[in-house]
Amino acid sequence: MNNMKTDVLPNFLVIGAFKSGTNSLYHYLEAHPQVFMCPANEPSFFAFEGKKMSGGRWAEGVVTDFEEYKKLFTGVRDEIAIGEVSPTYLVSPEAPGRIKHYAPEAKMIAILRHPVERAYSQWQMEVRQGNEKTGDFAEAIKTVKVVSDGSVRRRFVAGSLYFQLLQKYYDLFDPSQMCVLLFDRLTDDRKGLVKKLYEFLNVDSSFVPQNINTRFNEGGGIPRNRGGGFLLQKVFPALSGIKALAPQGLRERFARGIRSRLLEKPPELAPELRAELSEFFRDDILRLQDLIQEDLSMWLR
């Protein structure tokens, strides 16, 4: 008997942040028998509804039409929790309102990383993918842009102003619909983090996924040279079809092996720049502590 459902929308969303472990959350959630995860990678519908997407690897897989978005969930059967992962939702000015319109009862999950480390990691990712030509992080963060709501954002830094970004969700949704996790727990208490995640979604929290000890999408580093950058941007993505035929664990080992040959460890952040950014984020961190009722003193040291 076919129990597949139509006209289903997600009842939870992993909204970000970029480079903070959202890919790992996707796999831990997908492993749970009571959870249905959208098979598309970062559809980002609520961020880009109605927009024409053009160019760039970042736009691949983005769904902008509501009917097409609903089709992503036609595989739902009897799962309790139905969700997707799109880190663009945390930084998108439009996403909170669109989610409120289409899925007002949905639960939101955010996972946050030390704001300086997250910004630096995102810069590295953009360099790896060929989207960032500025080879110096200090120079790259001087770039500013005006977004759709009229605010001015400093590149890479803006995505770490978590209080500003999350406040928009707390203004529209009940706090019971919000779950904020910390990236640090992926290292020091991964089982506890996953259990908290399952409890929030009201699925069996005693379930332990087989991939619990795997950290996914660890792509840290920058290309060793132009040749390595070309291979990462052109050749490596083309292998995805071949990798898809292999078990998940083998695919992850394959990816790590390739990256280790093409990437090198980025330079350490200069102490002066780290201190400057830490001071820049201080007020936002203090306000975030009150918003999410979480001790963030380790980010203030």
Helices and strands as residue ranges (DSSP letters): E 12-16, H 22-30, E 35-37, H 45-48, G 57-59, H 66-71, E 81-85, H 88-91, H 95-102, E 107-112, H 115-128, H 137-140, E 144-146, E 152-154, G 158-160, H 162-172, G 175-177, E 178-182, H 185-188, H 190-200, E 222-223, H 226-230, I 231-235, H 236-238, H 240-243, H 248-262, E 263-264, H 271-292, G 297-299
